[in-house]
Amino acid sequence: MTRTHSRPWLAAVLILGTIVSMMSSVAQAQLAYRLTAIVDPTSANYPYATGLNNKGEVVGFAETFGTRAFHWKAGVYTDYGSGSSGSSGYRAFAGVNDRSIIAGTQNFAPTNFLLRQGTYVPVNVSTADGNPTLYYLNNRNQVVGRAQTKVFIWQRGTTTFLDNLPNSDQFAPRPGGINDHGVVSGTSGEINTRRAVIWKNGSVMALDQLPGADVSDGGDINNFEQIVGVAIGPSGATRAFFWDDGVTTELPPLTAPNVYAATPGAINDWGVVVGTTYISGGLGGIATVWVAGRPINLNTLIDPRDPLQGQVTLQSADFINERGQIVAFGYDATVNRSVRYLLTPTYRPQPNP
């Protein structure tokens, strides 16, 4: 992919300037999002999203008469079924890349697969280290997964198991993401002292902790090897972090009443992070986007011209692509149900003062 800047922070600062300027009466352009619901037309149950590519394709699964895989694009929801006529069937998609190739798992052969142009290609992983499960897929068709005690990368029939940190147990190792260079983020170590890590060039390296953190979990990674994740202190307090070139910084939650934690969901190559700020008292969360480290309530960026503006409350954000599209989850008062949405950015002119 082509970039005209040396570091994604520069673009992030420019985007932030646009967002901040929209609050001024002299703003000339405003960043806003329009919402498109990702719904199964045959069911009131909302689907779980597990992947978003740069074409705006979303994949995942829905709990309807078993676990059923789905693909969604431009308003068209395609149900790939559970592979069984009963409620015990299980098929779930784990990710989709820019070639529209999908990785997934099901409870019948082939257990793990790539779906390419309607054909299920087996992803055969050695079961000597536990039952393998696929997590993420990049644009080189590399799949990262977990097999009991180790994280692995599968590509063209070859499985490479990644080394753990010393004294790792069977509970901590878990992938958080894989970029297009085959670099993997995730978690390793012993469950009570686990660390966010990066796997690169055959080696594993623990990321620096936030001050006061006992453990950390690595999340998504972009093509600049920037990583997001969560750090947890002795009291159990959870803080979001951003790691770049050896430096770990906190991603603060939104400033709002009764906020107690924030977690990141994904990061794109521009360094823009999406995730959730949580509210105490069982009141759920607020979908959040961090630009240059600053948290912004996604609800404030819904286009005023969107018919759902004022009717939908976005509670979490899970994915963001290079076009700035975001997969988020929220409550729609017009239908009295929770819905998942694709948010597509738009720019609209502002009147001169």
Sequence and secondary structure as in RCSB ss.txt:
>XXXX:A:sequence
MTRTHSRPWLAAVLILGTIVSMMSSVAQAQLAYRLTAIVDPTSANYPYATGLNNKGEVVGFAETFGTRAFHWKAG
VYTDYGSGSSGSSGYRAFAGVNDRSIIAGTQNFAPTNFLLRQGTYVPVNVSTADGNPTLYYLNNRNQVVGRAQTK
VFIWQRGTTTFLDNLPNSDQFAPRPGGINDHGVVSGTSGEINTRRAVIWKNGSVMALDQLPGADVSDGGDINNFE
QIVGVAIGPSGATRAFFWDDGVTTELPPLTAPNVYAATPGAINDWGVVVGTTYISGGLGGIATVWVAGRPINLNT
LIDPRDPLQGQVTLQSADFINERGQIVAFGYDATVNRSVRYLLTPTYRPQPNP
>XXXX:A:secstr
   SSSSHHHHHHHHHHHHHHTTSTT SEEEEEEEEEE  TT SS  EEEEE TT  EEEEEESSSEEEEEEETT
EEEEEE SSSSTT BEEEEEE TT  EEEEESSSSSEEEEETTEEEE     TTS EEEEEE TT  EEEEETTE
EEEEETTEEEE    TT  SSS EEEEE TTS EEEEES GGG EEEEEETTEEEE    TT SEEEEEEE TT 
 EEEEEE TT  EEEEEEETTEEEEE     TTEEEEEEEEE TT  EEEEEEETTT  EEEEEEETTEEEEGGG
GB TTSTTTTTEEEEEEEEE TT  EEEEEEETTTTEEEEEEEEEEEEE    
